[in-house]
Amino acid sequence: MKDFFYEMIVKSANASELFKNFAFELGVTCVEERGERFIIRDEEDPQNLKFAFEEFKKALARSLNLDADLQIEISKKPNVDWIEQYKKGVAPVAVGKFYVRPSWCERSQDCALIDLLIDPALAFGSGHHESTNMCLALLSELARDGMSALDVGCGSGILSIAMKKLGAKVSACDTDEQAVAATQQNAEKNGVQIDQIWLGSVSSLNERGSSAAAQPQFDLVVANIIADVILILSVDLKKALKPGGKLVLSGILEKYKDRIERAFSDLDFVQMKKQNEWLSFVYERKI
């Protein structure tokens, strides 16, 4: 480990997601998000990276006629053991029926809480973010022994594992290989096994039956993903529900509220939760 590292702060009021995705395309493997800005840390001087961002800004202006706001700050700092520093900042969280903790923290002394062991990693989902937190609270109310459940966009597997620990028969999917692997690994750490998991999305259910009528359907479907993807998958999410089945939608910013309500207006609205600017919805398919 070198004595120093470089920290590059990238801030954009109107194109933060575009610049962040561009960073990953350039080979950056990890960023720290803070609202309209994100931070890249590396032991190599990021001047070439800064130049690439500036050229990308020009390309956005040419191709999309977008005047992207871009502010970049670079600083050099003494190196530390970032893994240990990170661990100190991740605390267990109690939500609903669960006590979510990383492996370096002890179990809760409250025996009534179900232990959920999740080490935060590249596949997002540790229970701290509002969307995941609300999902765990909702699943504590909705998931029960013997029901069939589907986790769309399983990420770290936290929701799949939670439903499994509540007695459900759980299927899970994600379009990211890393997420599928993380879900299987975290399930093993928790002493449970996901009944069915595949690389792909809810739309793949059409391929798992010989006809539309044979498509698997579930008592409970949860999709903790971004609103744009939920809207794209809205038809498939509804098809995955049994009559009377419940659908939990999360990862939705408040500005998408009206669009989500319109897209799922053919289902019965059950409830909505809100934490800060994040929303979660529960719908029920008509019998």
C-alpha positions as CSV (number, residue, x, y, z in Angstrom):
1,M,0.0,0.0,0.0
2,K,1.3,3.4,-1.0
3,D,1.7,6.2,1.6
4,F,-0.8,8.5,-0.3
5,F,-3.9,8.1,-2.4
6,Y,-5.8,10.5,-4.7
7,E,-9.4,11.5,-4.1
8,M,-11.4,12.9,-7.1
9,I,-14.8,14.5,-6.3
10,V,-17.1,14.7,-9.3
11,K,-20.2,16.9,-8.9
12,S,-23.0,17.5,-11.4
13,A,-26.4,19.0,-10.7
14,N,-28.0,17.7,-13.9
15,A,-25.9,14.8,-15.1
16,S,-24.5,12.9,-12.1
17,E,-25.8,9.5,-13.2
18,L,-24.4,9.9,-16.7
19,F,-20.9,10.8,-15.4
20,K,-21.1,8.0,-12.8
21,N,-22.0,5.4,-15.5
22,F,-19.2,6.8,-17.7
23,A,-16.7,6.3,-14.8
24,F,-17.7,2.6,-14.7
25,E,-17.3,2.3,-18.5
26,L,-13.7,3.7,-18.0
27,G,-12.9,0.8,-15.6
28,V,-13.6,2.5,-12.2
29,T,-14.8,-0.3,-10.0
30,C,-16.1,1.6,-7.0
31,V,-17.4,5.0,-6.2
32,E,-18.8,6.6,-3.1
33,E,-22.1,8.4,-3.8
34,R,-23.1,11.6,-1.9
35,G,-26.2,13.2,-3.5
36,E,-25.3,15.1,-6.6
37,R,-21.6,14.1,-6.4
38,F,-19.5,10.9,-6.2
39,I,-16.0,10.2,-5.1
40,I,-13.4,8.1,-6.8
41,R,-10.3,7.1,-4.8
42,D,-7.1,5.6,-6.4
43,E,-3.4,5.4,-5.7
44,E,-2.8,6.6,-9.3
45,D,-3.0,10.2,-10.3
46,P,-6.5,10.8,-11.8
47,Q,-5.6,13.6,-14.2
48,N,-6.2,11.3,-17.2
49,L,-9.6,10.5,-15.7
50,K,-10.4,14.2,-15.2
51,F,-9.5,14.8,-18.9
52,A,-11.9,12.0,-20.0
53,F,-14.7,13.5,-18.0
54,E,-14.2,16.9,-19.6
55,E,-14.2,15.3,-23.1
56,F,-17.3,13.4,-22.2
57,K,-19.0,16.7,-21.2
58,K,-18.2,18.0,-24.6
59,A,-19.6,14.9,-26.3
60,L,-22.9,15.2,-24.3
61,A,-23.2,18.8,-25.6
62,R,-22.6,17.6,-29.2
63,S,-24.8,14.5,-29.2
64,L,-27.6,15.3,-26.8
65,N,-27.4,19.1,-26.8
66,L,-26.9,18.8,-23.0
67,D,-25.1,21.5,-21.2
68,A,-23.9,19.2,-18.4
69,D,-22.8,20.8,-15.2
70,L,-19.4,19.4,-14.2
71,Q,-17.2,20.3,-11.3
72,I,-14.1,18.2,-10.4
73,E,-11.8,18.5,-7.4
74,I,-8.7,16.4,-6.9
75,S,-6.8,16.1,-3.7
76,K,-3.9,13.9,-2.3
77,K,-4.4,12.3,1.1
78,P,-2.5,10.0,3.4
79,N,-3.5,6.4,3.0
80,V,-5.3,4.4,5.6
81,D,-6.8,0.9,5.9
82,W,-10.1,1.8,4.2
83,I,-11.7,-1.6,4.8
84,E,-11.3,-1.2,8.6
85,Q,-12.5,2.4,8.4
86,Y,-15.5,1.3,6.4
87,K,-16.4,-1.5,8.9
88,K,-16.4,1.0,11.7
89,G,-19.1,3.0,9.9
90,V,-21.5,0.1,9.2
91,A,-23.7,-0.5,12.2
92,P,-26.4,-3.2,12.6
93,V,-30.0,-2.1,12.0
94,A,-33.3,-3.4,13.5
95,V,-36.3,-3.2,11.2
96,G,-39.6,-5.1,11.3
97,K,-38.9,-8.6,12.5
98,F,-35.2,-8.5,11.6
99,Y,-31.9,-7.6,13.0
100,V,-29.6,-6.9,10.0
101,R,-25.9,-7.0,10.8
102,P,-22.5,-7.4,9.1
103,S,-20.4,-10.5,10.1
104,W,-18.1,-8.4,12.3
105,C,-21.0,-7.4,14.6
106,E,-22.6,-9.6,17.2
107,R,-26.1,-10.9,17.1
108,S,-28.9,-8.9,18.8
109,Q,-29.6,-9.7,22.4
110,D,-33.3,-9.4,21.5
111,C,-34.2,-13.0,20.8
112,A,-37.5,-12.0,19.2
113,L,-35.6,-10.5,16.2
114,I,-34.6,-12.7,13.3
115,D,-30.9,-12.6,12.7
116,L,-30.0,-11.5,9.1
117,L,-26.3,-11.6,8.3
118,I,-25.4,-9.4,5.3
119,D,-21.9,-8.1,4.5
120,P,-22.3,-4.9,2.4
121,A,-20.6,-5.4,-0.9
122,L,-20.8,-4.4,-4.6
123,A,-24.3,-5.9,-4.9
124,F,-26.2,-3.3,-3.0
125,G,-28.5,-4.1,-0.1
126,S,-27.6,-3.9,3.6
127,G,-30.9,-2.7,5.1
128,H,-29.6,0.9,5.7
129,H,-31.0,2.5,2.6
130,E,-34.5,3.7,2.9
131,S,-35.9,1.5,0.1
132,T,-34.5,-1.7,1.5
133,N,-35.4,-0.7,5.0
134,M,-39.1,-0.1,4.0
135,C,-39.1,-3.4,2.1
136,L,-38.0,-5.3,5.2
137,A,-40.7,-3.6,7.3
138,L,-43.3,-4.5,4.7
139,L,-42.2,-8.1,4.3
140,S,-42.3,-8.5,8.0
141,E,-46.1,-7.9,7.7
142,L,-46.7,-9.7,4.4
143,A,-44.5,-12.8,4.1
144,R,-45.6,-15.9,5.9
145,D,-44.9,-19.6,6.1
146,G,-45.7,-21.7,3.0
147,M,-46.4,-18.8,0.6
148,S,-44.6,-18.5,-2.8
149,A,-42.5,-15.4,-3.2
150,L,-40.4,-13.8,-6.0
151,D,-37.6,-11.3,-5.5
152,V,-37.0,-9.3,-8.7
153,G,-33.6,-7.7,-8.7
154,C,-32.3,-9.6,-5.7
155,G,-29.0,-7.6,-5.3
156,S,-27.3,-8.8,-2.1
157,G,-30.2,-11.3,-1.5
158,I,-31.3,-9.6,1.7
159,L,-35.0,-9.6,0.8
160,S,-34.9,-13.2,-0.5
161,I,-33.2,-14.4,2.7
162,A,-35.7,-12.4,4.8
163,M,-38.7,-14.0,3.1
164,K,-37.0,-17.4,3.4
165,K,-36.5,-17.0,7.1
166,L,-40.2,-16.1,7.4
167,G,-41.0,-19.5,5.8
168,A,-41.8,-18.6,2.2
169,K,-40.7,-20.6,-0.8
170,V,-38.5,-18.1,-2.6
171,S,-37.5,-17.6,-6.2
172,A,-35.1,-14.8,-7.1
173,C,-33.6,-13.2,-10.2
174,D,-31.2,-10.4,-11.2
175,T,-29.6,-9.3,-14.4
176,D,-26.2,-8.9,-12.7
177,E,-24.1,-12.1,-12.3
178,Q,-22.5,-10.6,-9.3
179,A,-25.8,-10.1,-7.6
180,V,-26.9,-13.7,-8.3
181,A,-23.6,-15.0,-6.8
182,A,-23.9,-12.6,-3.8
183,T,-27.4,-13.8,-3.1
184,Q,-26.3,-17.5,-3.1
185,Q,-23.3,-16.7,-0.9
186,N,-25.3,-14.6,1.6
187,A,-28.1,-17.3,1.7
188,E,-25.4,-19.9,2.7
189,K,-24.0,-17.6,5.4
190,N,-27.6,-17.4,6.8
191,G,-28.1,-21.1,6.7
192,V,-30.9,-21.0,4.1
193,Q,-31.2,-22.0,0.5
194,I,-33.1,-20.0,-2.2
195,D,-35.4,-22.4,-3.9
196,Q,-34.9,-21.1,-7.4
197,I,-32.6,-18.4,-8.7
198,W,-31.7,-17.3,-12.2
199,L,-29.7,-14.7,-14.2
200,G,-32.3,-12.6,-15.9
201,S,-35.5,-10.7,-15.0
202,V,-39.2,-11.3,-14.3
203,S,-39.8,-11.4,-18.0
204,S,-37.9,-14.7,-18.1
205,L,-40.8,-16.3,-16.4
206,N,-42.5,-16.5,-19.8
207,E,-39.7,-18.8,-20.9
208,R,-40.1,-21.1,-17.9
209,G,-43.6,-22.4,-18.9
210,S,-44.8,-23.9,-22.1
211,S,-47.6,-21.3,-22.4
212,A,-48.7,-18.0,-20.9
213,A,-51.1,-20.0,-18.8
214,A,-48.3,-22.1,-17.4
215,Q,-46.2,-19.1,-16.4
216,P,-45.3,-19.4,-12.7
217,Q,-47.2,-17.1,-10.4
218,F,-46.6,-16.1,-6.8
219,D,-48.4,-15.0,-3.6
220,L,-45.9,-12.3,-3.0
221,V,-43.6,-10.4,-5.5
222,V,-41.1,-7.7,-4.4
223,A,-39.2,-5.4,-6.8
224,N,-36.7,-3.2,-5.0
225,I,-35.2,-1.5,-8.1
226,I,-35.3,1.9,-9.6
227,A,-38.7,3.4,-10.8
228,D,-37.8,3.5,-14.5
229,V,-37.1,-0.3,-14.5
230,I,-40.3,-1.0,-12.5
231,L,-42.3,0.9,-15.1
232,I,-40.7,-1.1,-17.9
233,L,-41.4,-4.3,-16.1
234,S,-44.9,-3.4,-14.9
235,V,-46.8,-5.8,-17.2
236,D,-44.5,-8.7,-16.3
237,L,-44.7,-7.9,-12.5
238,K,-48.5,-8.1,-12.7
239,K,-48.5,-11.3,-14.6
240,A,-46.2,-12.9,-12.0
241,L,-48.9,-12.3,-9.3
242,K,-51.5,-14.9,-8.4
243,P,-55.1,-13.6,-8.0
244,G,-55.0,-12.0,-4.5
245,G,-51.2,-11.9,-4.5
246,K,-49.4,-8.9,-3.1
247,L,-46.8,-6.8,-5.0
248,V,-44.2,-4.7,-3.1
249,L,-42.5,-1.9,-5.1
250,S,-39.6,0.0,-3.8
251,G,-36.6,2.1,-4.8
252,I,-38.9,4.8,-6.0
253,L,-38.2,8.5,-5.7
254,E,-41.1,10.7,-4.8
255,K,-41.1,12.4,-8.2
256,Y,-42.2,9.1,-9.8
257,K,-45.3,8.7,-7.5
258,D,-47.9,9.7,-10.1
259,R,-46.4,7.5,-12.8
260,I,-46.2,4.5,-10.6
261,E,-49.8,5.0,-9.5
262,R,-51.0,5.2,-13.1
263,A,-49.0,2.2,-14.2
264,F,-50.5,0.0,-11.4
265,S,-54.0,1.5,-11.3
266,D,-55.5,-1.8,-12.4
267,L,-54.4,-3.4,-9.1
268,D,-55.9,-2.7,-5.7
269,F,-53.8,-0.2,-3.8
270,V,-53.0,-1.5,-0.3
271,Q,-50.6,1.0,1.3
272,M,-47.6,3.3,0.7
273,K,-44.6,4.0,2.9
274,K,-42.3,7.0,2.8
275,Q,-38.9,7.6,4.1
276,N,-37.2,10.9,3.2
277,E,-37.6,11.2,-0.6
278,W,-38.1,7.4,-1.1
279,L,-41.4,5.6,-1.5
280,S,-42.6,2.0,-1.3
281,F,-46.0,0.7,-2.5
282,V,-48.0,-2.4,-1.9
283,Y,-50.6,-3.5,-4.4
284,E,-52.9,-6.5,-4.6
285,R,-54.1,-8.3,-7.7
286,K,-57.8,-8.6,-7.9
287,I,-59.3,-12.0,-7.4
